Amino acid sequence: MQRLLTSKEVADYLRLRRETVIRKAEKGMIPAIKLDGRWRFPQEQIEDWLKQKEQITSVKPTGKLKKPIKLKTYHLGLIHGTLSRKEIYEDL
C-alpha cells in the first residue's frame, strides 16, 4: 500500500498554503482521498501528477507570432496636450 500524506505534508512539499491544497483537493485539481472527513494524498499519485504538470509546462510552442507587436513609448514630460487612442496604437 502506498504512503498517504496529510494536507500539511503536501503543502510543505509543493510550497503552497495548506488551505490551497485542501481547496484544490475539493475541486478535484489534485489527487486526493477523503478519509473520516480529512484529506489524504497518495504519495505516488502526487508524484505522477507533478510529472504530468512538468511535461505540460515544458512543451515549447511551435508556432510563431505573425507580426511582432510594437508599442510606442513616450517619456514623461515630453508630451504636451492629449493623445487619442488612434495616435497611440496606429502602428499595431
N, CA, C and O of each residue as an XYZ file, in Angstrom:
368
protein
N       0.845     -1.188      0.000
C       0.000      0.000      0.000
C       0.887      1.246      0.000
O       1.907      1.308      0.686
N       0.469      2.222     -0.782
C       1.268      3.429     -0.873
C       1.057      4.348      0.326
O       0.032      4.303      1.006
N       2.034      5.153      0.547
C       2.015      6.071      1.695
C       1.027      7.204      1.445
O       0.975      7.754      0.345
N       0.247      7.552      2.460
C      -0.692      8.653      2.386
C      -0.119      9.860      3.117
O       0.335      9.755      4.256
N      -0.149     11.007      2.443
C       0.368     12.237      3.030
C      -0.788     13.082      3.550
O      -1.906     13.003      3.042
N      -0.510     13.879      4.552
C      -1.502     14.816      5.070
C      -1.473     16.086      4.214
O      -0.566     16.289      3.407
N      -2.475     16.923      4.409
C      -2.512     18.177      3.655
C      -1.331     19.072      4.019
O      -0.825     19.798      3.164
N      -0.889     19.033      5.259
C       0.267     19.832      5.664
C       1.535     19.339      4.974
O       2.344     20.145      4.514
N       1.715     18.018      4.899
C       2.890     17.461      4.233
C       2.909     17.819      2.748
O       3.957     18.158      2.199
N       1.741     17.741      2.101
C       1.653     18.088      0.683
C       1.904     19.585      0.494
O       2.587     19.989     -0.448
N       1.353     20.401      1.385
C       1.562     21.851      1.299
C       3.042     22.187      1.435
O       3.554     23.032      0.700
N       3.726     21.544      2.353
C       5.162     21.779      2.513
C       5.935     21.304      1.277
O       6.865     21.971      0.823
N       5.543     20.158      0.748
C       6.207     19.577     -0.415
C       6.032     20.459     -1.655
O       6.978     20.660     -2.416
N       4.815     20.986     -1.854
C       4.520     21.813     -3.024
C       4.780     23.298     -2.793
O       4.687     24.108     -3.714
N       5.107     23.640     -1.550
C       5.327     25.045     -1.166
C       4.087     25.902     -1.416
O       4.144     26.992     -1.985
N       2.976     25.352     -0.962
C       1.697     26.054     -1.036
C       1.129     26.178      0.363
O       1.609     25.540      1.301
N       0.108     27.000      0.496
C      -0.587     27.070      1.781
C      -1.458     25.831      1.933
O      -1.940     25.279      0.944
N      -1.655     25.403      3.155
C      -2.469     24.224      3.430
C      -3.890     24.405      2.904
O      -4.484     23.462      2.381
N      -4.433     25.605      3.039
C      -5.784     25.899      2.575
C      -5.888     25.751      1.061
O      -6.919     25.314      0.549
N      -4.828     26.114      0.344
C      -4.810     25.987     -1.109
C      -4.834     24.524     -1.515
O      -5.542     24.150     -2.450
N      -4.076     23.703     -0.828
C      -4.042     22.265     -1.111
C      -5.425     21.660     -0.874
O      -5.901     20.874     -1.693
N      -6.065     22.012      0.217
C      -7.396     21.489      0.523
C      -8.411     21.951     -0.528
O      -9.245     21.163     -0.975
N      -8.338     23.223     -0.920
C      -9.266     23.746     -1.929
C      -9.084     23.013     -3.256
O     -10.065     22.682     -3.922
N      -7.833     22.758     -3.643
C      -7.567     22.037     -4.885
C      -8.072     20.597     -4.798
O      -8.558     20.050     -5.788
N      -7.961     19.986     -3.631
C      -8.471     18.628     -3.442
C      -9.997     18.609     -3.563
O     -10.559     17.707     -4.183
N     -10.657     19.590     -2.979
C     -12.115     19.669     -3.052
C     -12.605     19.854     -4.479
O     -13.666     19.348     -4.843
N     -11.837     20.578     -5.290
C     -12.219     20.828     -6.677
C     -11.763     19.710     -7.621
O     -12.085     19.726     -8.809
N     -11.016     18.746     -7.090
C     -10.535     17.648     -7.916
C      -9.334     18.015     -8.767
O      -9.043     17.336     -9.752
N      -8.638     19.070     -8.406
C      -7.491     19.527     -9.172
C      -6.204     18.805     -8.784
O      -5.205     18.888     -9.500
N      -6.222     18.109     -7.671
C      -5.054     17.392     -7.177
C      -5.551     16.034     -6.676
O      -6.609     15.971     -6.050
N      -4.817     14.944     -6.935
C      -5.290     13.626     -6.492
C      -5.370     13.532     -4.970
O      -4.395     13.791     -4.265
N      -6.550     13.157     -4.480
C      -6.750     13.097     -3.028
C      -7.874     12.125     -2.692
O      -8.715     11.794     -3.528
N      -7.859     11.683     -1.446
C      -8.886     10.790     -0.900
C      -9.363     11.401      0.404
O      -8.560     11.902      1.192
N     -10.666     11.362      0.633
C     -11.178     11.880      1.895
C     -11.478     10.695      2.817
O     -12.322      9.851      2.515
N     -10.769     10.653      3.944
C     -10.941      9.590      4.929
C     -11.371     10.209      6.257
O     -10.671     11.059      6.808
N     -12.507      9.785      6.760
C     -13.024     10.285      8.032
C     -13.047     11.811      8.090
O     -12.724     12.402      9.121
N     -13.426     12.441      6.990
C     -13.544     13.887      6.956
C     -12.240     14.637      6.771
O     -12.219     15.866      6.840
N     -11.149     13.918      6.537
C      -9.850     14.565      6.343
C      -9.257     14.131      5.013
O      -9.404     12.982      4.595
N      -8.592     15.056      4.364
C      -7.990     14.760      3.069
C      -6.646     14.063      3.252
O      -5.822     14.456      4.078
N      -6.455     13.018      2.455
C      -5.183     12.305      2.405
C      -4.763     12.227      0.947
O      -5.602     12.145      0.050
N      -3.461     12.252      0.721
C      -2.918     12.340     -0.622
C      -1.950     11.192     -0.859
O      -0.903     11.130     -0.214
N      -2.280     10.269     -1.783
C      -1.359      9.167     -2.086
C      -0.067      9.721     -2.688
O      -0.094     10.428     -3.695
N       1.044      9.397     -2.071
C       2.334      9.967     -2.450
C       2.687      9.674     -3.908
O       3.146     10.564     -4.624
N       2.479      8.440     -4.351
C       2.822      8.087     -5.731
C       1.969      8.870     -6.728
O       2.465      9.302     -7.769
N       0.685      9.052     -6.409
C      -0.185      9.801     -7.313
C       0.198     11.282     -7.353
O       0.104     11.914     -8.405
N       0.619     11.831     -6.240
C       1.075     13.220     -6.205
C       2.323     13.370     -7.075
O       2.435     14.333     -7.833
N       3.257     12.431     -6.971
C       4.477     12.490     -7.770
C       4.172     12.334     -9.261
O       4.766     13.025    -10.088
N       3.238     11.421     -9.614
C       2.835     11.264    -11.018
C       2.150     12.522    -11.527
O       2.382     12.946    -12.660
N       1.307     13.119    -10.696
C       0.606     14.357    -11.045
C       1.605     15.477    -11.320
O       1.440     16.242    -12.270
N       2.633     15.572    -10.493
C       3.676     16.583    -10.700
C       4.441     16.334    -11.994
O       4.773     17.284    -12.703
N       4.726     15.078    -12.313
C       5.432     14.761    -13.553
C       4.600     15.172    -14.763
O       5.137     15.690    -15.741
N       3.279     14.939    -14.697
C       2.395     15.357    -15.781
C       2.409     16.872    -15.936
O       2.483     17.386    -17.052
N       2.339     17.582    -14.821
C       2.370     19.048    -14.857
C       3.688     19.537    -15.450
O       3.712     20.501    -16.216
N       4.778     18.873    -15.094
C       6.093     19.256    -15.597
C       6.175     19.065    -17.106
O       6.734     19.909    -17.807
N       5.619     17.958    -17.616
C       5.644     17.703    -19.050
C       4.797     18.727    -19.798
O       5.186     19.174    -20.877
N       3.664     19.099    -19.253
C       2.789     20.068    -19.905
C       3.464     21.426    -19.980
O       3.409     22.086    -21.018
N       4.101     21.853    -18.897
C       4.715     23.182    -18.881
C       6.050     23.232    -19.602
O       6.518     24.319    -19.943
N       6.683     22.075    -19.847
C       7.978     22.092    -20.514
C       7.848     22.043    -22.036
O       8.849     22.186    -22.739
N       6.634     21.844    -22.560
C       6.433     21.814    -24.003
C       6.517     23.231    -24.544
O       5.830     24.137    -24.072
N       7.377     23.404    -25.547
C       7.546     24.726    -26.133
C       6.582     24.894    -27.301
O       6.392     23.961    -28.081
N       5.975     26.064    -27.432
C       5.076     26.274    -28.562
C       5.848     26.258    -29.874
O       6.966     26.767    -29.949
N       5.250     25.674    -30.905
C       5.927     25.572    -32.198
C       5.571     26.734    -33.114
O       6.350     27.067    -34.007
N       4.433     27.348    -32.919
C       4.017     28.438    -33.786
C       4.720     29.734    -33.448
O       5.167     29.944    -32.321
N       4.808     30.599    -34.445
C       5.424     31.902    -34.235
C       4.366     32.974    -34.403
O       3.367     32.771    -35.093
N       4.583     34.091    -33.783
C       3.681     35.212    -33.965
C       3.788     35.709    -35.394
O       4.879     35.761    -35.962
N       2.660     36.072    -35.970
C       2.665     36.544    -37.345
C       3.363     37.892    -37.470
O       4.157     38.107    -38.387
N       3.069     38.776    -36.562
C       3.649     40.105    -36.615
C       3.977     40.534    -35.192
O       3.097     40.517    -34.332
N       5.220     40.917    -34.924
C       5.547     41.353    -33.559
C       4.781     42.626    -33.209
O       4.552     43.483    -34.062
N       4.400     42.730    -31.978
C       3.661     43.893    -31.502
C       4.656     44.952    -31.060
O       5.524     44.694    -30.226
N       4.523     46.131    -31.616
C       5.391     47.240    -31.222
C       4.523     48.347    -30.650
O       3.616     48.845    -31.317
N       4.799     48.720    -29.442
C       4.073     49.803    -28.801
C       4.950     51.041    -28.751
O       6.158     50.963    -28.528
N       4.323     52.171    -28.961
C       5.062     53.419    -28.849
C       5.321     53.713    -27.388
O       4.479     53.443    -26.532
N       6.469     54.258    -27.108
C       6.766     54.671    -25.742
C       6.985     56.177    -25.729
O       7.533     56.751    -26.670
N       6.559     56.780    -24.681
C       6.694     58.222    -24.535
C       7.368     58.504    -23.208
O       7.022     57.900    -22.192
N       8.313     59.401    -23.207
C       8.975     59.791    -21.977
C       8.112     60.815    -21.262
O       7.528     61.695    -21.895
N       8.035     60.704    -19.976
C       7.230     61.637    -19.200
C       7.772     63.053    -19.349
O       8.983     63.272    -19.319
N       6.883     63.991    -19.505
C       7.282     65.382    -19.582
C       7.525     65.888    -20.983
O       7.663     67.094    -21.181
N       7.581     64.991    -21.975
C       7.845     65.430    -23.337
C       6.579     65.651    -24.152
O       6.615     66.332    -25.177
N       5.476     65.093    -23.716
C       4.229     65.225    -24.452
C       3.374     66.286    -23.781
O       3.103     66.220    -22.582
N       2.962     67.246    -24.560
C       2.068     68.293    -24.056
C       0.740     68.138    -24.769
O       0.707     67.972    -25.988
N      -0.323     68.187    -24.050
C      -1.636     68.007    -24.652
C      -2.108     66.580    -24.457
O      -1.633     65.872    -23.569
N      -3.049     66.164    -25.296
C      -3.608     64.817    -25.166
C      -3.365     64.033    -26.441
O      -3.179     64.606    -27.514
N      -3.370     62.733    -26.311
C      -3.242     61.833    -27.452
C      -4.493     60.977    -27.532
O      -5.050     60.569    -26.512
N      -4.926     60.712    -28.750
C      -6.058     59.817    -28.920
C      -5.546     58.378    -28.942
O      -4.354     58.140    -29.134
N      -6.437     57.441    -28.750
C      -6.037     56.039    -28.817
C      -5.504     55.704    -30.204
O      -4.573     54.911    -30.338
N      -6.088     56.302    -31.230
C      -5.629     56.045    -32.592
C      -4.173     56.463    -32.757
O      -3.396     55.752    -33.394
N      -3.799     57.589    -32.200
C      -2.413     58.049    -32.298
C      -1.460     57.130    -31.553
O      -0.328     56.922    -31.989
N      -1.904     56.587    -30.449
C      -1.036     55.710    -29.651
C      -0.870     54.344    -30.312
O       0.234     53.802    -30.346
N      -1.959     53.789    -30.836
C      -1.938     52.425    -31.349
C      -1.964     52.332    -32.871
O      -2.288     51.265    -33.392
N      -1.645     53.374    -33.601
C      -1.819     53.377    -35.052
C      -0.919     52.398    -35.788
O      -1.295     51.960    -36.875
N       0.225     52.033    -35.277
C       1.133     51.137    -35.994
C       1.021     49.678    -35.587
O       1.918     48.895    -35.901
N      -0.023     49.287    -34.915
C      -0.136     47.886    -34.483
C      -0.565     46.991    -35.577
O      -0.705     45.786    -35.370
